[in-house]
Amino acid sequence: MGKRAIVLAGGGSRGSYQIGFWRAIRELAIDFQIVTGTSVGSLNGAMMLLDNYEAAEELWERLTTKQILDADLPDVDIFSPKGKIEFARALTKEVVINKGVTVKGLEELLREYVDEERFFASKIDFGLVTVNAQDLKPVMIKKSDMQKDLLCDYLLSSAAFFPAFVPHKIGEVSYIDGGYYDNLPINLACELGATEVIAVELKAPGLVRKIDSEYKKIPVRYIKPRFDLGAVTAFAPRFAQRNIILGYNDTMKSYGKLEGFGFTFAKGEYSAAQKDLLPALQAAFELFSKKDGTALEKISSLFLDILGHNELKDKKNQQENFYLIAYLAGTAFDLDILPVYSLDNYNRELIQKAETDRSLLDKLGSMGIKEKLSMLGEAFKTLGRGSIVVLLEDVLRSVATGETEPIAIQRFLLPLGKEVAAAAYLYAVKEIYTQHLSVV
């Protein structure tokens, strides 16, 4: 009988994303027989063995940076630009003066929430990664090798984010964060007998080992965030709540219960787009592509190279390419990343945001296409992304009417590839809504 493993990456405060993943697989009734983790991933993994989701969510919604770090830190909003700088300076000072900060608050919380008896009574196997601070050699600690009264110490040893945190000592040996060896311990899960792996990444600092050749044939499903999850030391309830939603949405998309790339859409929305929006988007791309019947898949391969989303390139999946372009438009106009959208709601909000940016441009005065093209030449220096997209959409529209040659938009493909893609999406949406809907 096969064994499914959950592999949880390290990443400090970004670990709340994994709680959203856990919520999703509970709803999907996905069972597992093995959990491995590094750093915060080991902490979350231990909570999964306790099978108490509500307690894990409560713990994350209690965590604050000042609460878990034993340091003299200012009481500032660490998510405001000024507060972020002030906090970073104070933390750096503490780290330099004290050669790292201790995490007494985190240790107290772990001892409060982690039930050692329940952990070891679980039938689920477990392993974590840490590193010996003296010789910098990796240490893989398996559940079967653990001393029961040292469980929290093992977890803290894996999460000792050196040099920001002091090494964690067990007996005479000091340990530092397992991310110095393997921040996503898939090999450890395979060593424990996994025949299938679900790996939850956090896009955080740390080394990730290649999968050993003997385990190459074991299937791995990766769940990964598309949006920034915040600084690894920025623990706060509102960020935890946000990241939990993102982790849940991304997991549901991975299993086909929801749709989208980055932004999240209800199941079936892509099918609805195939009637009008997808053909309109293909037509928008063809305005600045060669007139040889280029389809969305072909033109998207160019964008995937430009935009650094090469993991989609070889899939030739038109649905994912479509949602990638929608994602570029949504991020250009700072749409809310948390809701589960219908395409209608998403597109209406996009148009409203674009009109706001257009009103800002209108304050600069009436501009012809030549002036707009000239302004785009200075786009990086003077305009926000939304305003750039609005200008590019105007240029695209001028190509459609024959006022401007396709070269006018083609020359912006490399320097403004994301914004050109977003402009094409905005153009397509406005074409459809102008024809069929009354936009409020």
N, C-alpha and C positions, 0 to 999 in steps of 0.2 A: 504493500500500500504506500502511495506517495506521501511526501511530507511538504507542506507549503510553509515557507519561511517569510517573515516580515523583517526587512532590513531597514533600520532607521539611521539616517545620517546625523552627524553633529552639526551644530549651528547656533548655540546659545539661545537667545530669545526667539529666534526663528522656529524653534522647536514646537511652538504652538500650532504651526501648520500641520504637524503630524497628529495632533489631537483631532483636527478636522478630518484627516484621513481615517482615523480610527472610528469616528462617528459614522462615516460613510460605509466602511466595510461591515460595521455592526448592522446597519440598515439592509445591506446587501446579503447578510447572513454568510459572509465569507469567513470560514474558519482557518486556523493556522496551528501548526504544531511546533514551530520554532520562531524565536525572536532574537535577533542580534542588533546591537547598536553601538554607536560611539558617542561619547560626550553626552549631550542632551538627549541623543537618540537612545542611549542606554537607560537614562532616567525614564523616558517615556515608555520604553520597552518593558521596564520593570513594572510600571503601572498597568500595562496591558496584561501581564501575567496575573495581576491582582483581580482582573476582570471587573474593575469598578470605574467605568467611564465617567460617571458623574463626579467622583472624587478628583479625577485627573483634571477635568475641566474647571472645577472649583479651585484647585491648586494653581492652575495657570492664570485664572482671573484674580488671584490674590497677589501674584508676584509683581514686585517692583524692583528696580535696580538698587535703590537705597536699602531695600529690605534684605536683599540677599548678600550684598557686599559689605564687609566690615571696613568702611572707609569714610572719611570726612568729605562728603559730597554735597554740593549746593542743592537747595530745594528749588529747582528750575524746571520749566517745561522742556524736557529733552527732545521734543519733536519740533520746537520752534528753531529757526536758524540761529538766533542768538543763544538760546538755552543749550542747543546742541554743542556749540563751540565752548561755552562756559563749562559744561559738564565734561567734555572731552579733555579740556585743560586740567580740570581738577582731578579727574581719574588718572591722567598721565602723571601728574605730580605725585599722587599717592603711590602709583606703581614704581616710579623711580626712587622715591624716598624710602619706601618700605620693601623694595624688591618684590613687588607683587602684593595683591590684596588677598585677605582671607575671605572665605564664604561661609561664615558661621551661620548667617541667616538661612542660607540654602540648606545647610546641614540640619538645622533645627526643623525646617519644613519637611525634609525627607524623612527624618525620624518620626515625624508626626503622621505622615501619610503612607509610608511604606510598611506594610504588614509583613514581617519576615516569615512568619509561620504560613501565611496564605501564599506567599511567593513560592516557597519551597514545596508546598502541597500541590501546586499547580502541575498538571501533566504536560504543560508546554515547556520545551527546552529553551535555554537562554545562554547567550554569550556576549561578552563585551570586549572592547579593545582599549588598552591603556599602554603607556610607554614608561619604562624604567628611566628615571631622571638621571641616574648615575652613568649608565652605559648607553642610553638612548635606544635600547633594544625593545622591540614590541613585546607586549605580554597579552595573550588572549586568555581571558578568564571565563571558564565554562561553569555553568550552574552546578554540574556534578563535582567540580573541584572547589567550590566555594565553602568557606567556613560560615555557618549560618548567622552568627552574631556580627559578621563583618560586611553584610550585604550593602549597607549604606556607604561604607568605606570604599568598597569596590566601585560603586556608582560614582562617588566623588573623585576617585582616582582617574576614571575615564574622562571626567569633565573638568579637570584642573587645567584651565585655559592659560597655560604659561606663555609669555611672562606676565600677562595681566593678573592672573591668579597665582598664588604660591602653589608649589607642588603639594600633593596630598600624601601624607605619610601613613603607611600601614606597617607596624612594627618598626624595623630599622630601614625600610626601603621607601624612598620617595617616588611618586609617580606623577606624570604630566599627561595632558590631554591625548587621547587615542588618535585624534586627528593628525598628529605628527607621523602616524604610520598608515592608518587606513580610516578615512572618515565615512566610508560606506562599506561595512564589512560583509560583502557578499561571499567572499571566500570562506569566512568563518561559518556562515550559515550553511554552505555546501559541505564543509567539514563535519558539521553536526548532522548531516544526512538530508539536507533539502533536495527535493526533486523539482521544485518550482519556487521562484522568488518574486516577491513584490518589494521593490526598493523605493524608499521615499527620500528624495533628495531635498536639500535646503539651500543650495547654491551659496555655501559658506566657505570660508577659508579652511584648508585642510587637504591632505594628500588622499587620493583615491587609487587603490591598487587595481591593476588590471586583473580580470578574472583569470585564474589559473587554467592552463590548457586542459586539465582533466575535468574541469567543470564547464567548459565552453558550451556544451550542448544543453545545459540546464536553462530552461526559459526564464527570462527576467522581464518583468513588467516594471517600468519606471514611472513613478509619479513625481512630477517636478513643478515648482512654481514658475509662472510666467511673469509675475509682478514682483517687485522688490518687497521683501518681507521685513525690512528694517535692519538697523545696526544690531550686531550680535549681542551687544551689552545693553540694549535698550528694552528692558523689561517693563511692561505697563499693561494694565488690564485692557485698555481700548485697543492696543495693538494685538494683544492675544486674541481678543474677540474677532478682530478683522482677519487675522491669519487662520483662525479656526474655520471661518467661512470659506476662505480661499482653498484650504486643504480639502474641505468637504466637496466644494464645487469641482475642483480638479480631479478628484477621485471618481466622482460620479460621471465626469466627462470621459475619463479613461475606460470606464465600464459601459459606456454608451447610454447611460440613463439621462445625461444632459449632453449638450453640444457646445462647440466653440473652441477658440484658441485664445487663451487669456480671458477675455470676457465670456460670460456664460449665457447660453440660450436654452430654452426649453427644447425637449426632444421633438423633432419634426420640423423645426424652423428652416433647416436647409432645404427640405423638400418644398416648402412654401416659396423659397427664394428662386427655385428653378424656373418658375413660371415667368416672372418678369425681371427680377433684380439681377440674377446671374447673366442672362443675355445682355442686359444693359451694361453690366460691368465688363463683359467681354468686348462689347462695342466701344466702351470707353478706352480700354487698353489698345484696341486696334486703331484708335485715332493717332497713336504715336508709334505703332509698330509697322513692320513691313506689310504691305497689302498682299499677303499670301495665305489669308485665312488663319492667321495666328490665333490660337485659342488661349483661354486663361491659363491652362496648365503650362503651355510653352513660355508665355511671357512671365509667368510666376517664377519659373526656374531662374530667370535673370534676377528677379527681386530677391529670391532666396539666397543667391550668392551675395548680392549687395548688402542684404539686411542681416546676414549672419545666422539665418535660420536653416542651415544646411541639413539639419536632421529630418526636415520634411521633403527635401528635394527629390530623393530617390523613391519616395512613396507614390508620387504621381497621383495623389489623392486630391481630387478637385474640391471636395468638401473642406479639407483642412486648408487648402490654399485660399479658398473663399473666406474662411474665418480668419485667416492670417491678415488678409487685406482689410477686413472689417476691424480687426484689432488695431491695425496701424491708424485707421481713421479715428477710432475711439480714444486711443492714447494721445493723439494729436490735440484733441479737444477736451482731454481730462474727464471723460465720462466716468461715472461711478463704477468701480470694478467689482462690487459685491452682489448686485442683484442678479437674479435669473431673468433674463430679458426675453420678450418676444422680439422678433426682428422689427415689427411695427413700432414698438416702444423705443427700441434702440435707435432706429432711424429718425424718428421724430425728435428725440433728444439731441441727436447729432446735428440735425438741421437747425434746431434752436441755438445750439452752441455756436455753430458756424455763423449764424446771423448776428450773434453778439460780437464775434470777431470782425465781421464785415462792418458793423457799425463803428468799431474802433478805427478801421481803415478809412471809412467815409469821412472821419474827422480830419484826415490828412488832405481832403479835397478830392475833386473829381479827377480820375486818372484814366487815360487811354491805355491801350494794350502795350504801347511802347514804354510808357512810364512804369507800368506794372512789371514789365520784363526787366527794366533798369533797377527797380526796387528789389527784385528777386536776386539780383547780383550782389546786393548787400544784406541778403536775408539773414544770414547767420549772425550778423552784428546788431541788427536793428529790430527784428520781429520775433514774436513768439511763434511756436509751431502751428498753432491754429490759424494765425494770420497768413503764414506762408502757404498753408493748404488752401485757404480761400483764394489767394492770389493765383496759385497754380490751377485751381478749378476754373478760374476766369480765363486763364490762358488756354486750358483744354477746351473750353466752350468756344473760344475764338478759332481754334483749329477746326472744330466741328462745323462752324459756320463758313469756313474758308477765309476768314479774315487774316489768319496767320498760318504759316506752313508748319508741318509736324516737327521740324527741327527746333522750333521754339520751345517745345516741351521736352524733346529728346535730350537736349543738352543739360537738362537738370537731373537726368536719371542717376548719374553717379554721385554728384554732390548732395542731392536731395531725394534719394531713392525712396525713403520712407514716406516723405511728404507727397511725392508724385503718386505713389500707390494710394495714399489716403485721399488725394484729390480725385483720383479716378473713381474711388468708392463714393465720395460725396457727389460727384457729377452723376453717377448712375442712380443714386438714391433720389436726387432732385428730379431727374428725368422721369422716374416712375411716379413719384408723388405729385409732380406737376400734372401728369396725365390722368391719374386715377384718384388722387386723394386731396382733400382740403387740409393743408398743413396749418395747424393752429400756432 
